[in-house]
Amino acid sequence: MVLFTVNARGTVKDLKREKLITTIVSLSLLLAKVLGKIINDESDETDKHSELIGPKYYNYSKVFWDTPELSEFKIIHNADGLNFNEGQLNSFERHPCRRICQSGQSMSCYYRLIVHNYQRLGAECQKCLNDPNACLAEHCVFGDGIPNGVMAVNRQTPGPAIEVCEGDFITIDVVNYLTEEFAMHWHGFRMSQTPEMDGASYITQYPIEAGEAYRYAFMADRGGTLLYHSHSGWQTALGLGGAFVVRQTKQANKQSHLYDYDLIEHTLFIQEAIYNYDYDRPRNILINGKGRNHGNTLPDNDLSHRYERLRISSGKRYRLRVISGGVFDCPIEFSIENHKMLMISADGNDIEPVYADKFFLLPGERFDFILDANQYSGNYWIRVRGYNECERENLYQGAVLHYRGSKKHQLPPRQLIESDPLSKEERGVKSAVHVNRPPILTSFANKEEDFHMKVTNIATLGLRSLTPLSWPPYTKFLTYYSSFGERRESNGELFSQLDDITFEWPRVSLLQAHQLYYEDSVYCNRSAFMAAGHNCRINNCVCTNVIRVPAYKPIELVIANYQKSTESLHTHGVIYRLVGQDVIGNVGDLRRIQDLDRSGRLQRLSDDYPAIEKDTIQVPGLGYIIVRFISDGPGFWLHSSQIDRHVQRGMAAILKVGETSQMKKLPPKLKC
C-alpha cells in the first residue's frame, strides 16, 4: 500500500502527510531515547558528548532530553498539530558550553534544533497578550503584534543563540518538522575540514526531507559573530535563522581590553518580516523578533509597542553584536541615540577600532562594537532604518537601551524617526562618521548635511584588519573576472544572473556524488557556452554554473555589478580580503572590466595594506570589488547573492576549488 509519494524536489505529497511525518519523527525521537543516539547517515559521534555533565546536563545516553524524568512526556501541540516533547524546545541559556573560554579547555558541545511551522500570536498566547513577562513561559511569539505564519527553531524566531568557544567540537542534530525539504547553513564557518557540513542543498549535502533528522558535526575553527539560517527557498524570510557566537580566550581576543562585558543578550538579530506568505515585499523590520508594527498610527513611544530592551549600567563598557539576517534588498542603517560606537569587528573578523555614529549592513553582514555607557541614566533609542525595498514601505524599527536605575518600563521621549535627525545634544556636534555605507547611496547623509553636519563615510575598503596577511608581499595572484546582472525576457519575466547565466540547481549533491557523474552532463560555465557558440548576452543561458579555480593557489576575483543597487556577495567556504571597491557609473564600461583593469583604472590597495577580512561583501551598484584569498579548501562552494529574491531568480554559481581528487573523500551517494 502506498503511504505517500515524493515529487521531483523530494517533498512529501499526500493528504495524510502530516500524520505520517508526526509518526516518523515521534518514532525517531523514541528510538533516540532508548539507544542514546539519533540514527543518521553520519558516523556515530555519541562519545563526543561525554563532557555534558552537571546538575542540569547528562551524558550522551540522556542528553536528548532536558529533564531526568524520561518516562514523563509533556506533549504540546503547535499550529500544525505536530507533537513535541516540552524539554526539546528550550533555549540554550544553561548550556555547559556557554562559559568563559579558557586555554586548553575545549569541549564537545551538543545541540538539538527542531525546525517547524509556527505562528506569531498563536493559540499558545494567552497571558502574553497583556503581560510581556508571560510570553517566554507560554512559548508565545508576539513579534510585532500581527498574527502571521512563521517557521521557527525550538518555538523561537529568530532561533535560540548558540554560544561556544573557539576550538570546541560542535554536534547539532537538526530535526525537520516542516512539510518540505530543508538544509541549515552555518554562515561564516569555513568548513575546510568538513565541507559536507556546510549546509547547501544539492551542493554539499542532500536536503533534509520532512520527518528526517540530520547530524551536523564540525569544529569551531574561528572566533567571532556568525549566524545560522535555512538554505532552502524562502524559509529564512519566514524566520529560520539565529545567532551563532564563537568566543575566544582572553589571550587570543585582541579586543578584550576594550570592554567589560560581552553578553549574549546584547546580540541583536535584525530581519525583515513578511505577512501572509507574501514574498514580494517586506512589511516590517524586527529586532530579535520584536518591534512596533506599522499598521497603526500610534506614536513610536506608545507603551503598547513591544521593543527589545538592552540593560546596561553607567560607567561600564559593553560589546554589542549586530547581525543582519535579512533576505530583501534592504540596506540597514544602525545607530544609538546620543552614543558613539567603537567598531571592532566585521563579519567576525577583528578590525582596527574606529568610532562611528552610524553603520550600515546588507543581508549576511555583521558588526561588533563597544558601547561606553557614559550618558545620563535614562532610556535611549537603538535605531534601525531600512532603505531601497524597505524605504518604499517606510520601514524602520527600534530597541531600547535602558540604563539601570532609570524607569524600567519607560520609553525614550523622542520618536524613532523625526524630520530633525539630531537631538538637542547632537546639534552641537559638527561632524559625523558613517561606516560601511553603500557607495551608491550617498543621499543617506543628506539630512545630516542639511543641519550643517559634515559626514565622513569610512567605506568597507577603508577598514583595516588586525590579522596579518597570509601571503608575502608581491605575491602573484591568478585573476578571474565575474559579474552580477539581470535580464528581462520579452514576456516580462525577470532573471537575476551571475556571469550572464541563470543558475539552475543541480539534481544530485555535487560533493557526495562527484565520483558518480560526468561533469559535462551536470554543470557548465560561461566558457562552455562560448565554445558551443551561444551568446548569453542575447539568449538566456540556464545551467548549473560552476566556476573552476585551482586549489592551494593565490586567487583574485574581480566582480562587476551591472545593476544600479548594491549587491550582497557571500561565498561559502571562503573568507576574502577586500583589496578594491569602487563605482564606475555605467554598464558599458563595466562590460569591458578586463580592459579597464589592464589600463589601470581598477585601483587596488598596496600589497602590504592589512585589507579587511569579510565573508559577506557589498558589491556597489554600477561598480566592482576585488577580493583575494588562498584556495586552501578544496570542494564545491555556493557563490551567490545574499538577497534571497535574487538567488531564487538565478543569481548564483558554484565555486569549485581544486580537482575532485583533491577533495575530501566521502562515501558516494545518490538520492532518488
C-alpha positions in Angstrom: 0.0 0.0 0.0 1.4 3.4 -1.0 1.5 5.7 2.1 3.0 8.7 0.3 4.6 9.9 -2.9 7.6 12.2 -3.5 7.8 14.8 -6.2 10.9 15.7 -8.1 12.1 18.0 -5.3 11.7 15.3 -2.7 8.7 17.0 -0.9 6.2 14.7 0.8 2.9 14.9 -1.1 -0.2 13.2 0.5 -3.4 14.1 2.2 -2.2 12.3 5.3 1.4 13.6 5.2 1.3 15.5 8.5 0.1 12.4 10.4 2.8 10.4 8.7 5.5 13.0 9.5 4.4 13.1 13.1 4.7 9.3 13.3 8.1 9.2 11.7 9.6 11.9 13.9 8.0 10.5 17.1 9.4 7.1 16.4 12.8 8.6 15.6 12.8 10.5 18.9 11.7 7.5 20.9 14.4 5.4 19.3 16.9 8.1 20.2 15.8 8.0 23.8 16.2 4.2 24.0 19.5 3.9 22.2 21.0 7.2 23.3 21.6 8.4 19.8 20.0 9.6 16.6 20.2 7.2 13.6 21.9 9.3 10.9 23.8 8.9 7.7 26.9 10.1 9.6 29.2 8.0 11.8 28.4 7.5 15.4 29.7 10.6 17.3 28.0 9.9 20.7 31.2 9.5 22.6 31.9 13.2 22.0 29.0 14.2 24.3 30.5 12.9 27.5 31.5 16.4 28.6 27.9 17.4 29.0 27.9 17.0 32.8 26.5 18.8 35.8 23.2 19.1 37.7 21.2 20.1 34.5 23.1 18.1 31.9 23.6 14.4 31.4 25.9 12.2 29.4 25.1 11.2 25.8 22.6 8.5 26.8 20.3 11.1 28.2 21.3 14.3 26.5 18.5 14.1 24.1 16.1 15.1 26.9 16.3 18.0 29.2 14.7 16.5 32.4 15.7 13.4 34.2 12.1 12.1 34.3 12.5 10.3 31.0 9.2 8.4 31.5 7.2 11.6 31.6 6.3 13.0 28.2 5.0 16.6 28.3 3.3 16.8 24.9 2.4 20.2 23.5 0.9 21.0 20.1 1.9 23.5 17.5 -0.4 25.1 14.9 0.1 22.1 12.5 -0.9 19.5 15.1 2.6 18.1 15.3 3.7 16.7 18.7 6.8 18.0 20.6 8.4 16.9 23.8 8.4 20.0 26.1 12.0 19.6 27.0 13.2 19.6 23.4 12.2 23.2 22.7 14.4 25.2 25.0 16.9 27.9 24.5 20.5 27.3 25.5 20.9 29.7 28.4 22.1 27.0 30.7 24.1 25.0 28.2 27.5 23.9 29.6 29.3 25.3 26.5 28.1 28.8 27.4 31.1 29.7 29.5 34.3 31.8 29.9 36.7 30.4 27.4 40.0 29.0 28.8 43.2 27.9 27.0 43.4 24.2 26.6 39.8 23.6 27.7 37.9 22.9 24.5 34.6 21.0 24.8 32.3 18.8 22.8 29.1 20.7 22.5 25.8 19.1 21.6 22.6 20.9 20.4 19.3 19.9 19.0 17.3 22.2 16.7 13.7 21.4 16.0 12.6 23.2 12.8 8.8 23.6 12.5 5.9 25.7 11.3 4.6 28.1 14.0 2.5 31.2 14.4 3.0 34.7 15.7 0.3 35.3 18.2 -0.8 31.6 18.0 -3.2 29.8 20.3 -0.5 29.4 23.0 -0.5 33.1 23.5 -2.8 33.8 26.4 -1.4 35.8 29.3 1.3 37.1 26.9 -1.2 39.3 25.1 -1.4 41.5 28.2 1.8 40.6 30.1 5.1 40.6 28.1 6.8 38.7 31.0 4.5 35.8 30.4 5.5 35.2 26.8 8.5 33.1 27.4 6.7 30.6 29.7 3.9 30.3 27.1 6.3 29.9 24.2 4.4 32.8 22.6 6.0 34.6 19.6 4.5 38.0 19.9 6.5 39.6 17.2 5.1 42.9 16.1 1.6 42.1 17.3 0.2 40.9 14.0 -0.7 37.2 13.7 1.2 35.5 10.9 2.6 32.1 10.0 6.3 31.7 10.6 8.9 28.9 10.6 10.6 28.6 13.9 13.5 26.9 15.6 12.6 25.4 19.0 9.5 27.5 19.1 11.5 30.7 18.7 12.0 33.1 15.8 14.8 34.1 15.5 16.0 30.7 16.8 18.0 30.3 20.0 21.5 31.8 20.0 24.3 29.2 20.1 27.4 30.1 22.1 30.7 28.1 22.0 34.4 28.7 22.4 36.9 28.6 19.6 38.3 25.1 19.3 35.1 23.4 20.5 33.7 20.4 18.6 30.1 21.1 17.8 27.4 18.4 17.1 24.0 19.7 16.1 21.1 17.4 15.4 18.5 19.2 13.2 15.1 17.6 13.1 12.8 18.7 10.2 9.2 19.0 11.4 8.3 21.0 8.3 6.3 19.6 5.4 9.0 20.4 2.9 12.8 19.8 2.5 15.3 21.9 4.3 19.0 22.5 5.0 20.8 24.6 7.6 23.8 26.8 6.6 26.4 27.8 9.2 27.2 31.3 7.8 30.8 32.4 8.5 32.3 29.0 9.2 34.8 27.9 6.5 34.2 24.2 6.9 37.5 23.5 5.1 37.9 20.2 7.0 34.2 19.3 7.0 32.8 20.6 3.7 29.9 18.1 3.9 28.6 20.1 6.9 28.3 23.5 5.1 24.5 23.1 4.6 24.0 24.0 0.9 21.3 21.7 -0.6 22.4 19.7 -3.6 25.9 21.1 -3.4 27.4 19.9 -0.1 24.5 17.7 1.1 21.1 16.4 0.1 18.3 18.4 1.8 16.7 17.1 5.0 13.4 15.7 4.0 10.2 16.2 6.0 10.3 14.0 9.0 14.0 13.4 8.9 16.9 14.3 11.2 20.4 15.2 10.1 23.6 15.5 12.2 26.0 18.4 11.6 29.4 17.9 13.2 32.2 20.4 12.8 34.9 22.3 14.7 34.6 25.9 15.8 37.8 26.8 13.9 37.4 30.6 14.2 36.0 33.1 16.7 33.5 35.9 16.0 29.9 36.8 15.4 28.3 34.3 13.0 24.8 33.0 12.2 22.8 30.1 11.0 19.9 30.1 8.6 18.0 28.0 6.2 19.3 27.4 2.7 16.1 26.3 1.1 13.6 28.6 -0.7 12.1 31.4 1.2 12.4 29.7 4.6 14.8 32.4 6.0 12.2 35.1 5.3 9.8 33.1 7.5 12.2 33.2 10.4 14.5 30.3 10.1 17.8 31.8 11.4 19.6 32.7 14.6 22.9 34.0 16.1 26.0 31.8 16.4 28.7 33.4 18.7 32.1 31.8 18.9 34.1 33.4 21.8 37.8 33.3 22.3 40.1 33.1 25.3 41.3 36.4 26.7 44.8 35.7 25.3 43.5 35.1 21.8 41.0 38.0 21.9 42.8 41.1 20.6 39.9 43.4 21.7 39.2 42.1 25.2 40.9 45.0 26.9 38.3 47.4 25.3 35.2 46.2 27.2 33.9 44.9 30.5 31.0 42.7 29.4 30.2 40.5 26.4 26.6 39.2 27.0 24.5 37.1 24.6 21.5 39.3 25.4 23.4 42.2 23.8 23.4 40.3 20.4 20.8 41.9 18.0 19.5 39.8 15.1 17.8 42.1 12.6 15.4 40.7 10.0 12.5 41.7 7.8 9.1 40.3 8.4 6.5 39.3 5.8 2.8 38.9 6.1 0.5 36.2 4.7 3.4 34.5 2.9 3.8 37.4 0.5 7.4 37.2 -0.5 7.2 40.2 -2.8 7.5 42.9 -0.2 8.9 43.3 3.4 6.2 44.5 5.8 8.4 45.2 8.8 11.8 45.1 10.3 12.2 43.2 13.6 15.0 43.3 16.2 15.3 39.9 18.0 11.8 39.2 16.7 10.3 42.3 18.3 9.2 45.8 17.5 6.3 48.1 16.7 4.1 47.4 13.8 3.4 49.9 11.1 -0.3 49.0 10.7 -1.3 51.6 13.3 -0.7 55.3 13.8 0.3 55.1 17.4 3.5 57.1 18.2 6.8 55.2 18.5 6.9 55.7 22.2 3.4 54.4 22.9 3.7 51.7 25.7 1.6 49.2 23.7 4.6 48.6 21.4 6.9 45.9 22.5 10.6 46.6 21.9 13.7 44.6 22.7 15.4 46.1 25.7 19.2 46.1 26.4 20.1 46.7 30.0 23.4 48.4 30.9 25.0 50.1 33.9 26.6 53.5 34.0 30.3 53.6 33.7 30.7 50.1 32.1 31.7 49.2 28.6 29.8 46.6 26.6 30.4 44.6 23.5 27.4 44.5 21.2 26.9 42.2 18.2 24.6 43.1 15.3 23.6 40.6 12.7 21.7 41.3 9.5 19.6 38.2 8.9 17.6 39.8 6.2 16.7 38.5 2.8 15.5 41.6 0.9 17.3 44.4 -0.8 17.1 46.5 2.3 20.4 48.1 3.4 20.1 48.7 7.2 21.2 51.9 9.0 22.0 51.4 12.6 22.6 54.0 15.3 22.1 54.6 19.1 20.7 57.8 20.4 23.4 60.1 22.0 26.0 57.3 21.8 29.0 56.7 19.7 30.1 53.2 18.8 33.6 51.9 18.7 33.6 49.4 15.8 35.9 46.4 16.4 34.8 43.6 14.2 33.3 42.9 10.8 31.8 39.5 9.9 33.6 38.1 13.0 37.0 39.4 12.0 38.9 41.9 14.1 39.5 45.4 12.7 41.4 48.4 13.9 38.9 50.2 16.2 37.2 53.2 14.7 34.4 55.4 16.1 31.1 55.7 14.3 27.9 57.5 14.7 26.1 55.1 12.2 26.9 52.0 10.3 25.2 50.1 7.6 24.5 46.4 6.9 23.4 44.3 3.9 22.0 40.8 4.4 24.5 38.5 5.9 26.8 41.2 7.3 27.7 41.5 11.0 29.4 44.2 13.0 30.6 44.2 16.7 31.2 47.4 18.5 31.9 48.7 22.0 29.3 50.8 23.7 30.5 53.1 26.5 27.7 53.7 29.0 28.7 57.3 29.6 25.4 59.1 29.3 22.9 60.3 31.9 20.8 57.5 33.3 17.7 57.0 31.2 16.3 55.2 28.2 17.7 55.7 24.7 16.6 54.6 21.2 18.5 52.0 19.3 17.5 53.0 15.8 17.3 50.8 12.7 16.2 52.2 9.4 15.7 50.3 6.0 16.4 51.6 2.5 15.6 50.5 -1.0 12.8 48.0 -0.7 12.2 48.8 3.0 12.3 52.6 2.3 9.4 52.2 -0.2 7.4 50.7 2.7 8.7 53.4 5.1 10.1 50.7 7.4 12.1 51.4 10.5 12.4 49.8 13.9 13.8 50.4 17.4 15.0 48.8 20.5 15.6 50.4 23.9 18.9 51.0 25.6 18.0 51.0 29.3 20.3 52.3 32.0 19.8 50.5 35.3 18.4 52.9 37.8 16.1 54.7 35.4 12.4 54.0 35.0 12.3 50.4 33.9 9.3 50.4 31.5 9.5 53.9 30.2 10.3 54.5 26.6 12.5 57.3 25.2 10.6 60.6 24.9 11.5 61.3 21.2 10.2 59.5 18.2 12.3 56.9 16.4 12.2 58.8 13.1 11.8 62.5 13.1 12.2 65.3 10.5 15.1 66.6 12.6 17.6 63.6 12.8 19.5 65.3 15.6 18.7 65.5 19.3 19.5 68.6 21.4 22.8 67.1 22.4 23.7 66.1 18.9 23.1 69.6 17.4 26.3 70.8 19.0 28.3 68.2 17.1 29.6 69.5 13.7 30.6 66.1 12.2 29.5 62.5 12.0 31.2 59.3 10.9 29.4 56.6 8.9 30.9 53.1 8.4 30.2 50.7 5.6 27.6 53.0 3.8 26.8 51.6 0.4 28.7 53.7 -2.1 25.7 54.3 -4.4 23.5 55.6 -1.6 25.2 58.9 -0.9 21.9 60.5 -0.2 22.0 58.8 3.3 24.0 61.8 4.5 21.7 64.5 3.1 19.7 65.0 6.3 22.7 65.5 8.5 24.3 67.8 5.9 21.0 69.8 5.9 21.8 70.6 9.6 25.3 71.7 8.7 26.9 68.5 9.8 30.0 67.2 7.9 29.6 63.5 7.2 32.6 61.3 6.7 32.0 57.8 5.3 34.5 55.1 6.1 33.8 52.5 3.3 34.4 48.8 3.8 37.6 49.2 1.9 38.9 51.8 4.4 38.7 49.4 7.4 41.9 47.7 8.4 42.3 44.2 9.7 44.2 43.3 12.8 45.2 40.0 11.3 48.4 39.9 9.2 48.1 38.9 5.6 48.5 35.2 5.0 50.7 35.7 1.9 54.0 37.6 1.4 54.2 41.0 -0.4 54.3 40.9 -4.1 52.5 37.6 -4.4 51.3 36.9 -7.9 47.6 36.2 -8.0 45.6 34.3 -10.6 42.8 36.8 -11.6 39.3 35.7 -12.6 36.6 38.1 -13.8 32.9 37.7 -12.9 29.7 39.8 -12.8 26.3 40.3 -11.3 23.4 41.3 -13.5 19.8 40.7 -14.6 17.8 40.3 -17.8 14.2 40.7 -18.6 12.6 38.5 -21.2 10.1 39.7 -23.8 7.2 38.2 -21.7 8.3 40.4 -18.8 9.9 37.7 -16.7 13.0 38.9 -14.8 16.1 36.8 -14.2 19.0 37.5 -11.9 22.3 36.3 -13.2 25.9 35.6 -12.4 28.3 35.7 -15.4 25.3 36.3 -17.7 24.0 32.8 -16.7 20.8 32.0 -14.8 21.6 29.4 -12.2 19.8 26.0 -12.2 20.2 23.9 -9.1 21.7 20.5 -9.6 19.7 17.4 -9.0 22.5 15.5 -7.3 24.7 16.6 -4.4 27.9 17.6 -6.1 30.1 16.9 -3.2 28.7 13.5 -2.3 28.1 12.2 -5.9 31.1 13.7 -7.7 32.5 10.2 -8.4 29.2 9.1 -10.0 28.6 11.5 -12.8 30.3 13.1 -15.8 30.9 16.8 -15.1 29.8 17.9 -18.6 26.4 16.3 -18.1 25.8 18.1 -14.7 27.2 21.5 -15.0 28.6 24.2 -17.3 30.1 27.7 -17.3 30.5 30.8 -19.4 33.4 29.3 -21.4 31.4 26.2 -22.3 28.6 28.3 -23.7 31.0 30.4 -25.7 32.7 27.3 -27.1 29.3 26.0 -28.2 28.6 29.2 -30.0 25.9 30.5 -27.6 25.8 34.3 -26.8 24.5 34.6 -23.3 24.0 38.3 -23.6 21.5 37.7 -26.3 19.9 34.4 -25.1 19.0 33.4 -21.6 21.6 30.7 -20.7 20.4 28.4 -17.9 22.6 25.8 -16.3 24.4 24.8 -13.1 27.1 27.4 -13.4 30.5 26.2 -12.0 33.5 28.5 -11.7 36.7 26.4 -11.5 39.8 27.6 -9.6 42.9 25.6 -8.7 43.5 24.5 -5.1 46.2 25.9 -2.9 46.9 29.0 -5.1 46.6 32.7 -4.5 43.3 33.7 -6.2 41.9 37.1 -7.1 38.3 37.7 -8.1 37.2 40.9 -9.9 33.4 41.1 -9.7 31.4 43.7 -11.6 27.8 44.7 -10.7 25.7 45.7 -13.7 22.7 46.7 -11.5 22.0 50.1 -10.0 21.6 48.7 -6.5 24.3 47.4 -4.3 24.6 43.6 -4.2 25.5 41.4 -1.2 28.0 38.7 -2.1 28.5 35.6 0.1 30.8 32.7 -0.8 30.7 29.6 1.3 34.0 28.2 2.5 35.9 31.4 1.9 37.0 34.5 3.9 38.1 37.2 1.5 40.4 40.1 1.8 38.8 43.1 0.1 41.5 45.0 -1.9 39.4 47.0 -4.3 35.9 48.6 -4.3 34.5 51.5 -6.4 31.8 52.8 -8.6 32.3 53.0 -12.3 28.9 54.5 -13.2 27.9 52.9 -16.4 27.2 49.4 -17.7 29.1 49.9 -20.9 32.4 50.3 -19.1 31.7 47.5 -16.7 31.3 45.1 -19.5 34.8 46.0 -20.5 36.1 45.3 -17.0 39.2 43.4 -18.2 40.2 46.2 -20.5 39.7 48.7 -17.6 41.9 46.6 -15.4 44.7 46.3 -18.0 44.6 50.1 -18.4 45.0 50.6 -14.7 41.5 52.0 -14.0 40.7 49.5 -11.3 42.5 50.5 -8.2 43.9 48.0 -5.6 45.2 48.6 -2.1 49.0 48.3 -1.7 50.4 44.8 -1.3 51.3 45.4 2.4 48.0 47.0 3.4 46.1 45.0 6.1 43.0 44.6 4.0 39.8 43.8 5.8 38.6 40.2 6.1 35.0 39.6 5.2 32.8 36.7 4.1 29.9 38.9 3.0 30.7 41.9 0.9 28.9 44.8 -0.7 29.3 45.0 -4.5 28.4 48.6 -5.3 25.8 49.3 -7.9 27.4 50.0 -11.3 30.7 49.3 -9.6 33.1 46.4 -8.8 35.0 44.7 -6.0 38.4 43.0 -6.0 38.9 40.2 -3.4 41.8 37.9 -2.7 42.1 34.5 -0.9 44.2 31.4 -0.8 42.2 28.5 -2.2 43.1 26.0 0.6 39.7 24.5 0.9 39.1 22.1 -2.0 35.4 21.5 -2.6 32.2 22.8 -4.1 31.1 26.1 -2.5 28.0 28.1 -3.2 28.9 31.6 -4.6 25.9 33.9 -4.7 23.9 36.9 -3.8 22.8 37.0 -0.2 19.5 38.6 -1.3 17.0 35.7 -1.5 14.9 37.0 -4.3 18.0 37.4 -6.5 19.1 33.8 -5.7 15.6 32.5 -6.5 15.8 34.2 -9.8 19.2 32.7 -10.6 22.0 34.9 -9.2 24.2 32.1 -8.0 27.1 29.9 -9.1 29.3 27.2 -7.6 33.0 27.9 -6.9 34.8 24.6 -7.5 38.1 24.8 -5.7 40.6 22.2 -6.9 40.1 18.9 -8.7 37.8 16.2 -7.4 40.8 14.1 -6.5 41.9 16.8 -4.0 38.5 17.0 -2.2 37.6 15.2 1.0 36.7 11.6 0.2 33.2 10.8 1.2 31.0 7.7 0.5 29.5 8.1 -2.9 25.8 8.9 -2.6 22.9 9.3 -4.9 19.4 10.1 -3.8 16.4 9.1 -5.9 
